[in-house]
Amino acid sequence: MDRFDYLARRKQAELNQAALAVCPVEKNRHEEQARAYAKIISVLRREEEASLHVR
């Protein structure tokens, strides 16, 4: 669960940076990074759920 907390904090930090960004390019970069963290979290959760069903 710690890795999910870490990734969620990183995702939120990127969203916060995007909200503060003045430059559209920088804002887009932070938003893309936040989406990447969200995808990683989603994949890890699915893998964890699948491993629980296998046992």
VENCOR-V975089 format. One line per field, one symbol per residue. ss: DSSP state (H for helix, E for strand, C for the rest). psi: psi as a letter, one per 20 degrees, with the letter a starting at -180 (. if undefined). burial: b if it has 16 or more other ideal C-beta (glycine too) atoms within 10 Angstrom, else e. A space follows every 50 residues. Layout:
ss->???
psi->???
burial->???
//
This chain:
ss->CHHHHHHHHHHHHHHHHHHHCCCHHHHHHHHHHHHHHHHHHHHHHHHHHH HHHHC
psi->hhhggghhggghgghghhhipgphggghghgggghgggggggghgggggh hhhh.
burial->eeeeeebeebbeebbebbeeeeeeeeeeebbebbeebeeebeeeeeeeee eeeee
//
